[in-house]
Amino acid sequence: MPHDDRPTVYSTSSGDLRKQPQKASSSRSLPPNQQTAYLHRESKGRGGKTVTLVKNLTLSADDLKALATQLKQACGTGGTIKDGIIEIQGDHREKIAGVLIKMGYKAKVAGG
């Protein structure tokens, strides 16, 4: 088998590297006019309950938390942040898109 630059997936010293949490892509936030947020609706694994996912944002942890708080308040519902993705309870894609556009982000609504 030829040697290549792909990292080892399993090692006895550090365990399965695929199951380790991913580190944040950056500690700095990009300006809103340089980012496009993708809004998805999902209900898998949630007992049939729908959530709106806000993906593809490059924000620091503090900025991501502040944005999630603003979106939850605008929708009047709860939500959380998991793996750098904002989850808002319910299908609020159009409302969230409007809020993000007013803040200077580009927003794309995906899903049916």
N, C-alpha and C positions, 0 to 999 in steps of 0.2 A: 504494500500500500504506500503510495507516495506521500511524502511529508508536505503539509500545506500550512497555511496561517490560521486555520480554524482552531478555536480554543477547545480545550478538553471539556467534555460535557460532564464526566463523572471522575472524581478523584477520591481515593480513600482518605486523604487528609482533610479535604474541605467538603465532601459530600456531593450531592447532585446540584450542580451550578444552575440548572434550569429553574429550580424552585426557590432561588434566592430572590428577594425583592429587587426590582429595578431601581436604580438610582435616578434621581431627577435629572432631566437632560441638561438643565442649566439652573444656576442660582440667580440669573438675571432675567428680567422680563423684556420681551420685545415690545415696541410701541404698538398700540391697537391697530394703527393704519397699515402695519406690516403683517397682520395675522388674519387668517380665515378660520372661523369657528364652524365646525360641522355639527349639526343638530340631528340626532337620531332618536327614534322612539323604539323602546325595547321592553319586552315583558317576559322573556325567557328566564326561568329560574327564580321568579318572583311571585309565584302563586297566581299568575294571571294579572297581576297589577302592573300598570304601565308606568315607565319612567322615561324622562327625556334626558339624553346624554349629550353633553357639550364636550366635544373632542377637538384635538389638534391645536391646543393653545400652548404657547411657550411662555409660561409665567412662573415667577418664584412662588414658593409655598405660601408666603404671606399674601401676595397679590391674588393667587388662585382662591385662597380662603375668602378674601374680601369680595371677589367677583361672585363666588358662590353665594355669599350672604346677600348681595344685592339682587341676584336672580331669584333667590328664594323669597325675598321680600316683595319683589315685583309680581311674582306668581301667587303669593299668599299661601305657600305650601312648604313642606320640608324638603330636605335633600342632604347630600353628603358628597365627599370627595373620595374617590377610590382610584388609586394608581394614576393620578394626574387627570382623571376624567370627572367632571362635575355631573352628578346625578340629581335630577329634580323630580319629585314625585308627581305623576300625572303627565298628560300629553300637553305640554305648553310650548311646543316648538315655535309657533308663530309669535307668541308674546315674547319669548326669549330672543328671537331673531330681531324683533323691533327694539328691544332694550340694548342688545349688542350693537346694532347699527347706530343708535343714538350715541353710544360710547365711542364709536369710531372703528369698530371691528367690521370685517366682512363676514356675513353669515350665510351658510348654505344649509337648506333644510333637506334632509335625506330620509328615506324610508317612507312607508305607506301608511 
